[in-house]
Amino acid sequence: MDKYKSDQTVYDPKKKKFVPLWRLDIHTITVTHFNPDTLTEEMRTYSADYIRYHIHYCDSKYPDYIRRLVNEGKIIQYLDDMKLKVDAAIKSQVERWKQTYSEYKEALRNGDTEKIIGLENCFTGMAREVIFDCMIYI
């Protein structure tokens, strides 16, 4: 179900009806764009959990904002930017902890691969928790 559809429509000769230029399915987090030049639908599905969380949060709190992004054809750019920014923030925070956490440094010196991987996974989980509160639920 596409809850968000652009106001602008284009005639699809295959379906023999007018279709929205842009659609967002919030259940599958799929953006569909009907390309009027090629008369084909182009789809992009986002699989990152935080994109899903953010879309569902915005759907409940700011549906007009999502509607405007879809209507203006800016939803893909918005979601792509979010993915880049969140991934960069997580990576940056993990790197900070890796450089300052003494137990991690000791595991590096000792070549304790299991401990290194465990701590890196822990850092990633902690970073996601902090960053989600700051970047996803806004």
C-alpha positions as CSV (number, residue, x, y, z in Angstrom):
1,M,0.0,0.0,0.0
2,D,1.3,3.4,-1.0
3,K,0.2,5.9,1.6
4,Y,2.3,8.6,0.1
5,K,1.8,9.5,-3.6
6,S,2.7,12.6,-5.5
7,D,0.0,14.9,-6.7
8,Q,1.5,14.9,-10.1
9,T,0.5,12.0,-12.3
10,V,1.7,10.6,-15.6
11,Y,-0.2,8.4,-18.1
12,D,1.1,4.9,-18.1
13,P,0.2,3.3,-21.4
14,K,0.9,-0.2,-20.1
15,K,-1.6,0.2,-17.3
16,K,-3.8,2.4,-19.4
17,K,-4.3,4.9,-16.6
18,F,-2.7,7.8,-14.8
19,V,-0.2,6.9,-12.1
20,P,1.6,9.0,-9.5
21,L,5.0,10.3,-10.5
22,W,6.4,9.3,-7.0
23,R,5.2,6.8,-4.4
24,L,6.4,5.7,-1.0
25,D,5.4,2.4,0.5
26,I,6.1,2.8,4.2
27,H,5.7,-0.9,4.9
28,T,8.5,-2.0,2.5
29,I,10.3,1.3,2.5
30,T,10.2,1.3,-1.3
31,V,10.2,4.5,-3.4
32,T,8.7,4.1,-6.8
33,H,9.3,6.7,-9.6
34,F,7.4,6.5,-12.9
35,N,9.9,7.7,-15.5
36,P,7.8,9.5,-18.1
37,D,10.7,9.4,-20.6
38,T,11.1,5.6,-20.6
39,L,7.6,4.8,-19.4
40,T,9.0,2.5,-16.8
41,E,8.8,2.3,-13.0
42,E,12.1,2.7,-11.2
43,M,12.1,1.3,-7.6
44,R,14.5,1.7,-4.7
45,T,14.0,-0.2,-1.5
46,Y,15.8,0.7,1.7
47,S,16.8,-2.1,4.0
48,A,18.6,-0.3,6.8
49,D,16.6,-0.7,10.0
50,Y,17.1,3.0,11.0
51,I,15.5,4.2,7.7
52,R,12.5,2.1,8.5
53,Y,12.4,3.4,12.1
54,H,12.7,7.0,10.9
55,I,10.0,6.7,8.2
56,H,7.6,5.1,10.6
57,Y,8.4,7.8,13.2
58,C,7.9,10.6,10.7
59,D,4.7,9.0,9.5
60,S,3.2,9.1,13.0
61,K,4.6,12.6,13.9
62,Y,5.1,14.5,10.7
63,P,3.1,13.0,7.8
64,D,2.9,16.3,6.0
65,Y,6.7,16.5,5.9
66,I,6.9,13.0,4.3
67,R,4.1,13.9,1.9
68,R,6.0,17.0,0.8
69,L,9.2,15.1,0.2
70,V,7.3,12.6,-1.9
71,N,5.3,15.3,-3.8
72,E,8.5,17.2,-4.6
73,G,10.4,14.1,-5.7
74,K,13.0,14.6,-3.0
75,I,12.3,11.5,-0.9
76,I,15.2,9.4,-2.4
77,Q,17.7,12.2,-1.9
78,Y,16.4,12.6,1.7
79,L,16.7,8.9,2.5
80,D,20.1,8.6,0.8
81,D,21.4,11.6,2.7
82,M,20.1,10.1,6.0
83,K,21.8,6.8,5.3
84,L,25.2,8.5,4.6
85,K,25.0,10.7,7.7
86,V,23.9,8.0,10.1
87,D,26.5,5.6,8.8
88,A,29.2,8.3,9.0
89,A,28.2,9.2,12.6
90,I,28.2,5.6,13.8
91,K,31.6,5.0,12.2
92,S,33.0,8.2,13.7
93,Q,31.8,7.4,17.2
94,V,33.2,3.8,17.0
95,E,36.6,5.2,15.9
96,R,36.6,7.6,18.9
97,W,36.0,4.8,21.3
98,K,38.5,2.5,19.6
99,Q,41.2,5.2,20.1
100,T,40.3,6.0,23.7
101,Y,39.2,2.7,25.3
102,S,42.2,1.1,27.1
103,E,40.8,-2.4,27.0
104,Y,40.6,-2.2,23.2
105,K,44.1,-0.8,22.9
106,E,45.4,-3.7,25.1
107,A,43.5,-6.3,22.9
108,L,45.2,-4.7,19.8
109,R,48.7,-5.0,21.4
110,N,48.0,-8.6,22.4
111,G,46.6,-9.5,19.0
112,D,43.4,-10.8,20.7
113,T,41.2,-10.9,17.6
114,E,38.2,-12.3,19.5
115,K,38.3,-9.5,22.0
116,I,38.8,-6.8,19.3
117,I,35.8,-8.0,17.3
118,G,33.7,-8.2,20.4
119,L,34.5,-4.7,21.5
120,E,34.0,-3.3,18.0
121,N,30.5,-4.9,17.9
122,C,29.8,-3.5,21.3
123,F,31.0,0.0,20.3
124,T,28.8,-0.2,17.2
125,G,25.7,-1.2,19.2
126,M,26.3,1.6,21.7
127,A,26.9,4.1,18.9
128,R,23.7,3.1,17.2
129,E,21.7,3.6,20.4
130,V,23.1,7.1,21.0
131,I,22.9,8.2,17.3
132,F,19.4,6.8,16.8
133,D,18.1,9.1,19.6
134,C,19.8,12.1,18.0
135,M,19.3,11.4,14.3
136,I,16.5,9.0,13.8
137,Y,13.7,10.1,16.2
138,I,13.8,13.8,15.3
